């Protein structure tokens, strides 16, 4: 079983930036699609951004132009650079193998809390 460890969250004012990191216990080179997800209180977990081994990316409409996903397979790490953060971005952020999640995989790391508040 591959485990993911997320970090980099925190408290930031509206308009601020954060960069999240996620380290995989397995080789990311074999994980074609990697995704960042978030879950806000009382809401379902949603896919925010994903990237594949070829560099193709996908973003949730509400984060387009503000968030950037990237991966470093040599470091088994996927990143999420978040800029112009807004209160509605407040959530626990997780990363995972997006292809497996899409197929029903439901094992998650501890996530990292992002709170956007003045």
C-alpha positions as CSV (number, residue, x, y, z in Angstrom):
1,X,0.0,0.0,0.0
2,X,1.3,3.4,-1.0
3,X,1.0,6.2,1.6
4,X,1.0,9.9,1.1
5,X,2.2,12.5,3.6
6,X,1.0,16.0,3.0
7,X,2.5,19.2,4.5
8,X,2.7,23.0,4.0
9,X,-0.7,24.1,5.1
10,X,-1.4,26.9,7.5
11,X,-3.3,30.1,8.2
12,X,-3.1,32.8,5.6
13,X,-4.9,36.0,4.9
14,X,-7.1,36.4,1.8
15,X,-4.9,37.1,-1.2
16,X,-2.0,35.1,0.3
17,X,-0.1,32.1,-1.0
18,X,0.9,28.7,0.2
19,X,2.8,25.8,-1.3
20,X,1.7,22.3,-0.4
21,X,3.9,19.3,-0.7
22,X,3.0,15.6,-0.7
23,X,5.5,12.8,-0.5
24,X,4.7,9.3,-1.7
25,X,6.0,6.2,0.0
26,X,6.0,4.5,-3.5
27,X,7.6,5.4,-6.8
28,X,5.6,8.3,-8.3
29,X,6.9,7.3,-11.7
30,X,4.4,4.4,-11.7
31,X,1.5,6.6,-10.5
32,X,0.3,8.0,-13.8
33,X,-2.2,10.5,-12.4
34,X,-1.7,12.3,-9.1
35,X,-4.2,14.6,-7.7
36,X,-4.7,17.2,-4.9
37,X,-8.1,17.0,-3.2
38,X,-9.8,19.1,-0.5
39,X,-12.5,18.6,2.0
40,X,-14.2,21.6,3.6
41,X,-16.3,21.1,6.8
42,X,-19.7,19.6,6.0
43,X,-18.8,19.1,2.3
44,X,-17.6,16.1,0.2
45,X,-14.0,15.7,-0.8
46,X,-13.4,17.2,-4.2
47,X,-10.6,17.0,-6.8
48,X,-8.8,20.3,-7.1
49,X,-6.0,19.6,-9.5
50,X,-4.3,16.6,-11.1
51,X,-1.3,15.9,-13.3
52,X,0.0,13.0,-15.2
53,X,3.4,11.7,-16.0
54,X,3.3,13.5,-19.3
55,X,2.8,16.8,-17.7
56,X,-0.9,17.2,-18.6
57,X,-2.8,19.1,-15.9
58,X,-6.4,19.6,-14.9
59,X,-7.9,22.1,-12.5
60,X,-11.2,22.7,-10.8
61,X,-12.8,25.8,-12.4
62,X,-12.7,27.8,-9.2
63,X,-8.9,27.4,-8.8
64,X,-7.9,27.9,-12.5
65,X,-5.3,30.7,-12.7
66,X,-4.6,30.6,-9.0
67,X,-3.3,27.0,-8.3
68,X,-0.5,25.2,-10.0
69,X,0.2,21.5,-9.6
70,X,3.6,20.0,-10.3
71,X,5.4,16.8,-9.6
72,X,9.0,15.7,-9.1
73,X,9.2,12.0,-9.7
74,X,12.8,11.8,-8.6
75,X,11.7,13.1,-5.2
76,X,8.4,11.2,-5.2
77,X,6.8,14.5,-4.4
78,X,3.8,16.4,-5.8
79,X,3.3,20.1,-5.1
80,X,0.4,22.5,-5.1
81,X,1.3,26.2,-5.4
82,X,-1.7,28.2,-4.3
83,X,-2.0,32.0,-4.8
84,X,-4.6,34.6,-4.3
85,X,-6.2,32.3,-1.7
86,X,-9.8,33.0,-0.7
87,X,-11.9,32.0,2.4
88,X,-13.7,29.4,0.2
89,X,-10.4,27.6,-0.2
90,X,-10.4,26.7,3.5
91,X,-10.2,23.0,3.7
92,X,-8.1,20.0,4.5
93,X,-6.0,19.2,1.5
94,X,-5.0,15.7,0.5
95,X,-3.0,14.1,-2.3
96,X,-3.6,10.7,-3.8
97,X,-3.3,8.5,-6.8
98,X,-6.1,10.0,-8.9
99,X,-6.6,7.0,-11.1
100,X,-7.1,4.7,-8.1
101,X,-9.4,7.2,-6.4
102,X,-11.4,7.3,-9.5
103,X,-11.7,3.5,-9.3
104,X,-12.9,3.6,-5.8
105,X,-9.7,3.6,-3.7
106,X,-10.5,5.3,-0.4
107,X,-7.4,5.3,1.7
108,X,-6.2,8.8,2.6
109,X,-3.3,10.4,4.5
110,X,-3.8,12.8,7.3
111,X,-4.0,15.8,5.0
112,X,-2.9,19.4,5.7
113,X,-5.1,22.1,6.9
114,X,-5.4,25.3,4.9
115,X,-7.3,28.2,6.6
116,X,-7.9,31.4,4.8
117,X,-9.1,34.1,7.1
118,X,-8.5,37.7,8.0
